[in-house]
């Protein structure tokens, strides 16, 4: 058996990276792209620089591996950046290197951007001139629909290739290769029972990276206990320990955003910041968080402090302008403001009350004095003291109905007092 010390420390490169296919013949899955007459196979066989490509597919389906194989076969320079960690400054360094190599060595550069959907619009715009003039060949990888998350002008200059989830057979063959190959676990004589294999495949959910991570962690576990066979109980134990990990499309995604929303509503800025930073650092789309804060500022703060909505919208715009990692600062600022602001859900409740009447078909005609006709009897409020005059603005069947009930919190307390003064007998509770 191999040395446990070496297995645990010297081989710090993850198993998924150690057994990554280096050629198209070793690649498993995506037969519509790499099989006979597949687009990727055709461009690789030509041995020429590829066009700019967006690889769109679920996690662990081979996007990064295909990008590396394409780059290797094309004999182009290869620069890789991650959209979560990189900013415009890093992009500009890549452009400068690509321009230098093109001028001095007549060699093209492939720029691979992982999670390209996380680039904001400004960052995407920076790419355009360099893609257009051929300074770089863009290979982008995304789990999100690029037609929704990328600029139309950028998409129009790329070939979008849709990758499918791997099959169970693909995952099983990838596991076999990892166990047998010397660069994988081959030197450690690890055995995997069929029930344990089935559990890995079930928990990996057709994600090769997750399958290999589970395999590697379970191999470390059994070797640490002086065993050489991975049993189902080992996989179950590992999976339970990993439940805290974040999955932006799974249950934990909804649990964390729920905790964030409830912390904002509950006026706890500390918890709000904790959940926000945890989501960002786990890979959540910051635009999703920004949208939720815009909603919460109107739903839970409302007119008790109208600035909450302004700050939430500004934080969203700041995200688009500067991108991560810096944009986390205005996002946190907005979360603290929303959590600390006085609360009112009166706007949200007003919608519910109106919709109840609409469901009950309590509609009514537009009053004559509110119609777009001459001499309707409409009285212009600015012609009266305090710029106000009594008249009905609801249909006759709904006259006197209360939809908006201002709270006594923050600025809304002043709003309620003003409305009560204007309407006198009409009380806003």
C-alpha positions in Angstrom: 0.0 0.0 0.0 1.1 3.6 -0.6 2.3 5.8 2.2 -0.5 7.5 4.1 1.7 10.6 4.8 2.3 11.1 1.1 -1.4 10.5 0.3 -2.6 13.1 2.8 0.0 15.8 2.4 2.3 15.6 -0.7 -0.6 15.1 -3.1 -2.2 18.4 -2.3 -3.6 18.7 -5.8 -7.2 17.5 -5.6 -8.0 14.2 -7.1 -10.3 15.8 -9.7 -7.3 17.8 -11.0 -4.9 14.9 -11.0 -7.1 12.7 -13.1 -8.4 15.4 -15.4 -8.3 14.1 -19.0 -5.6 15.7 -21.2 -6.9 14.7 -24.6 -10.3 14.3 -26.2 -9.9 10.5 -26.4 -9.8 10.4 -22.6 -12.8 12.7 -22.2 -16.1 11.1 -21.0 -19.5 12.6 -21.9 -20.7 15.3 -24.2 -20.8 13.0 -27.2 -22.8 15.6 -29.2 -19.7 17.9 -29.0 -16.7 15.5 -28.9 -18.0 12.5 -30.8 -17.9 12.0 -34.6 -18.9 15.3 -36.3 -19.1 17.0 -32.9 -18.2 20.7 -33.1 -15.3 20.5 -30.5 -13.8 17.4 -32.2 -13.9 19.2 -35.6 -12.0 22.3 -34.3 -9.5 20.2 -32.5 -8.8 18.0 -35.5 -8.1 21.2 -37.5 -5.4 22.2 -35.0 -6.2 25.8 -35.6 -7.2 28.5 -33.1 -10.8 28.1 -32.1 -13.5 30.8 -32.3 -14.6 32.4 -29.1 -16.9 30.0 -27.2 -19.2 30.0 -24.2 -19.5 26.6 -22.6 -22.8 26.4 -20.8 -23.7 23.5 -18.6 -24.3 22.2 -15.1 -21.4 21.9 -12.5 -19.0 19.1 -13.0 -19.9 18.3 -16.6 -16.5 19.0 -18.1 -16.5 22.7 -19.1 -13.0 23.5 -17.7 -11.6 20.3 -19.0 -12.8 20.9 -22.5 -11.4 24.4 -22.4 -8.0 23.1 -21.5 -8.1 20.4 -24.2 -9.1 23.0 -26.8 -6.3 25.3 -25.7 -3.7 22.6 -25.7 -4.6 21.4 -29.2 -4.7 24.9 -30.7 -1.1 25.7 -29.5 -2.3 29.1 -28.2 -1.2 30.7 -25.0 -3.7 30.0 -22.2 -4.7 32.4 -19.4 -7.3 31.4 -16.9 -9.2 33.8 -14.6 -12.1 33.3 -12.2 -14.9 35.8 -12.5 -15.6 35.7 -8.7 -12.0 36.6 -7.8 -10.9 38.7 -10.7 -11.5 42.3 -11.6 -10.8 44.7 -14.5 -7.2 45.1 -13.4 -6.5 41.4 -13.8 -8.2 41.4 -17.2 -6.1 44.3 -18.4 -2.9 42.4 -17.5 -4.2 39.5 -19.5 -4.9 41.8 -22.5 -1.4 43.3 -22.3 0.2 39.9 -22.3 -1.9 38.7 -25.2 -1.1 41.9 -27.2 2.6 41.4 -26.5 2.6 37.7 -27.6 0.7 38.5 -30.7 3.1 41.3 -31.8 6.4 39.6 -30.8 5.6 35.9 -31.6 2.4 36.0 -33.8 0.8 33.7 -31.2 -2.8 34.0 -30.2 -4.0 33.8 -26.6 -7.0 32.0 -25.2 -8.5 33.7 -22.2 -10.6 31.2 -20.2 -13.0 32.9 -17.7 -14.7 30.5 -15.3 -18.1 31.5 -14.0 -18.2 34.3 -16.6 -21.9 35.0 -15.7 -20.6 36.5 -12.4 -18.9 39.4 -14.3 -21.0 42.5 -14.2 -22.0 44.4 -17.3 -19.0 46.8 -17.1 -16.6 43.9 -16.8 -18.2 42.2 -19.8 -17.9 45.4 -21.8 -14.2 45.5 -21.1 -13.8 42.2 -23.0 -15.6 43.3 -26.2 -12.9 45.3 -28.1 -10.3 42.6 -27.4 -12.6 39.8 -28.6 -13.5 41.9 -31.6 -10.0 42.7 -32.7 -8.7 39.1 -32.1 -6.3 40.1 -29.2 -7.9 37.2 -27.2 -10.0 34.2 -28.0 -12.6 34.0 -25.3 -13.5 30.7 -23.7 -16.2 31.3 -21.0 -17.7 28.7 -18.7 -21.1 29.3 -17.1 -23.8 27.3 -15.2 -26.3 30.0 -16.0 -28.2 30.7 -19.3 -25.8 33.0 -21.1 -28.6 34.6 -23.1 -29.9 36.0 -19.8 -26.6 36.7 -17.9 -24.3 38.0 -20.6 -24.3 41.1 -22.8 -26.0 40.5 -26.1 -23.1 42.1 -27.9 -20.6 39.7 -26.3 -22.8 36.7 -27.0 -23.1 37.6 -30.6 -19.3 37.3 -31.0 -19.2 33.8 -29.4 -20.4 30.3 -30.2 -22.6 29.0 -27.4 -22.2 25.3 -26.7 -24.7 23.6 -24.4 -23.2 20.8 -22.3 -25.5 18.1 -20.8 -25.3 16.5 -17.3 -23.1 13.4 -17.3 -24.8 10.1 -17.2 -24.5 7.5 -14.4 -22.3 5.4 -16.7 -20.0 8.4 -17.3 -19.6 9.0 -13.6 -19.0 5.3 -12.9 -16.2 5.2 -15.5 -14.7 8.4 -14.1 -14.6 6.7 -10.6 -13.0 3.6 -12.0 -10.3 5.6 -13.7 -9.6 7.6 -10.5 -9.2 4.4 -8.5 -6.9 2.6 -11.0 -4.7 5.4 -12.4 -1.3 6.0 -10.8 -2.0 9.7 -10.6 -5.2 9.0 -8.9 -5.6 6.4 -6.2 -3.9 3.6 -8.1 -0.9 3.3 -5.8 -3.0 3.0 -2.6 -5.0 -0.2 -3.5 -8.3 1.4 -2.5 -11.3 -0.8 -3.0 -14.9 0.6 -3.4 -17.9 -1.6 -2.7 -20.7 -1.4 -5.2 -23.2 0.0 -2.6 -20.6 2.7 -1.8 -20.2 3.5 -5.5 -24.0 3.8 -5.8 -24.0 6.3 -2.9 -21.3 8.4 -4.4 -23.1 8.6 -7.6 -26.4 9.4 -5.9 -24.9 12.2 -3.8 -22.8 13.6 -6.6 -25.9 14.0 -8.7 -24.1 13.6 -12.0 -21.4 16.1 -11.1 -18.0 14.5 -11.8 -16.1 16.9 -9.5 -18.4 16.1 -6.6 -18.0 12.4 -7.2 -14.2 12.6 -7.2 -14.2 14.8 -4.1 -16.4 12.3 -2.2 -14.2 9.4 -3.4 -11.0 11.2 -2.4 -12.4 12.2 1.1 -13.6 8.7 1.7 -10.2 7.2 0.7 -8.5 9.5 3.2 -11.0 8.5 5.8 -10.6 4.7 5.5 -6.8 5.0 5.2 -6.7 7.1 8.3 -8.5 4.2 10.0 -6.0 1.7 8.5 -8.6 0.2 6.1 -8.5 -0.1 2.4 -12.2 -0.6 1.5 -14.7 2.2 1.2 -18.1 1.1 2.6 -21.5 2.9 2.3 -21.2 4.0 5.9 -18.1 6.0 5.1 -19.9 7.9 2.3 -22.9 8.5 4.6 -20.6 9.9 7.3 -18.8 12.2 4.9 -22.0 13.4 3.3 -23.5 14.3 6.7 -20.4 16.3 7.6 -20.6 18.2 4.3 -24.2 19.2 4.6 -23.3 22.7 5.7 -21.7 23.3 2.3 -23.4 25.6 0.0 -25.3 24.6 -3.2 -26.8 27.6 -5.0 -29.4 25.4 -6.6 -30.2 23.1 -3.6 -31.9 23.3 -0.3 -29.1 25.1 1.5 -29.4 27.9 -1.0 -33.0 28.5 0.1 -32.1 28.0 3.8 -29.4 30.7 3.7 -31.4 33.3 1.8 -34.3 32.6 4.1 -32.1 33.2 7.1 -30.8 36.4 5.5 -34.2 37.8 4.8 -35.5 37.0 8.2 -32.5 38.6 9.8 -33.2 41.8 7.8 -36.8 41.8 8.8 -35.9 41.0 12.4 -33.7 44.1 12.7 -30.5 42.1 13.4 -27.6 43.7 11.5 -25.0 41.3 12.8 -26.9 38.2 11.6 -27.7 39.9 8.3 -24.0 40.6 7.6 -23.1 37.0 8.7 -25.5 35.4 6.2 -24.7 37.8 3.4 -20.9 37.3 3.7 -21.4 33.5 4.0 -23.4 33.4 0.8 -21.0 35.5 -1.1 -18.0 33.5 0.0 -19.8 30.3 -0.8 -20.3 31.4 -4.4 -23.9 32.8 -4.4 -24.7 35.2 -7.2 -24.4 38.7 -5.7 -27.1 40.0 -8.1 -29.5 37.6 -6.4 -28.7 39.0 -3.0 -28.9 42.6 -4.3 -32.4 41.9 -5.8 -33.6 40.4 -2.5 -32.5 43.5 -0.6 -34.4 45.7 -3.0 -37.5 43.7 -2.3 -37.0 43.6 1.4 -36.4 47.3 1.6 -39.9 47.9 0.2 -41.6 44.9 1.8 -40.3 45.2 5.3 -39.1 48.8 5.7 -41.3 50.7 3.2 -42.2 54.2 4.0 -41.0 53.9 7.6 -37.7 54.8 6.0 -37.9 55.3 2.2 -34.1 55.7 2.1 -33.8 52.0 2.6 -35.0 51.4 -1.0 -32.7 54.1 -2.4 -29.7 52.5 -0.6 -30.6 49.0 -1.8 -31.0 50.1 -5.4 -27.7 52.0 -5.2 -25.9 49.0 -3.8 -27.2 46.9 -6.7 -25.9 49.6 -9.1 -22.6 49.6 -7.3 -22.3 45.9 -7.8 -22.8 46.3 -11.5 -20.2 49.2 -11.6 -17.3 47.7 -9.6 -18.1 44.0 -9.3 -16.7 41.6 -6.7 -14.7 41.5 -4.5 -15.1 45.2 -3.8 -18.9 45.3 -4.3 -19.4 43.3 -1.1 -18.8 46.5 0.9 -21.8 48.4 -0.5 -23.9 45.2 -0.3 -23.0 44.9 3.4 -23.7 48.6 4.0 -27.2 48.2 2.5 -27.9 45.1 4.6 -26.9 46.9 7.8 -29.1 49.9 6.8 -32.1 47.8 6.0 -31.7 45.7 9.2 -31.3 48.8 11.4 -34.2 50.8 9.8 -37.7 51.1 11.4 -40.0 48.5 9.9 -43.3 48.7 8.1 -45.0 46.2 5.8 -47.9 48.5 5.0 -47.1 48.7 1.3 -47.0 44.9 1.0 -50.3 44.6 2.9 -52.0 47.2 0.7 -51.3 45.0 -2.3 -52.9 42.0 -0.6 -56.0 43.9 0.3 -56.5 45.2 -3.3 -56.0 41.8 -4.8 -58.5 40.3 -2.4 -61.1 42.8 -3.7 -60.1 42.0 -7.3 -60.4 38.2 -6.7 -63.8 38.9 -5.2 -64.7 40.9 -8.3 -65.3 44.0 -6.4 -64.3 46.2 -9.3 -66.7 49.1 -10.0 -66.5 51.7 -12.8 -64.1 54.6 -12.9 -66.0 57.6 -11.3 -67.1 60.1 -13.9 -65.0 63.0 -12.4 -61.8 60.9 -12.8 -62.4 60.0 -16.5 -60.4 61.6 -19.3 -63.3 63.8 -20.5 -64.0 67.5 -20.5 -66.1 69.0 -17.8 -66.1 65.8 -15.7 -66.4 67.6 -12.4 -62.8 66.8 -11.4 -61.4 69.2 -8.8 -57.8 70.1 -9.2 -56.1 69.7 -5.7 -53.5 72.5 -6.4 -56.4 75.0 -6.6 -57.3 74.4 -2.9 -55.7 75.1 0.4 -53.0 72.7 1.4 -53.2 71.4 -2.2 -56.0 69.1 -1.1 -59.7 68.8 -1.7 -62.2 66.1 -0.7 -63.4 63.9 -3.5 -63.7 60.1 -4.2 -60.9 58.4 -6.1 -62.2 54.9 -5.8 -65.2 53.3 -7.6 -68.5 54.0 -5.8 -68.7 50.3 -4.7 -65.4 50.7 -2.9 -65.9 54.2 -1.5 -64.1 54.5 1.9 -62.2 51.2 1.5 -58.8 51.2 3.3 -55.9 49.5 1.6 -53.0 51.4 2.9 -52.7 51.5 6.7 -49.5 53.4 7.7 -47.7 52.2 10.7 -46.5 54.4 13.6 -42.8 53.6 12.8 -40.2 56.1 11.6 -41.3 58.4 8.8 -44.5 56.6 8.4 -45.8 58.0 11.7 -45.6 61.5 10.0 -47.3 60.1 6.9 -50.2 58.8 9.0 -50.6 62.1 10.9 -50.7 64.1 7.7 -53.3 61.8 6.1 -55.4 61.8 9.2 -55.3 65.6 9.2 -56.2 65.9 5.5 -59.0 63.4 5.5 -60.2 64.3 9.0 -62.8 61.6 9.8 -60.9 59.0 7.8 -58.6 57.2 10.4 -55.4 55.5 9.2 -54.7 52.9 11.8 
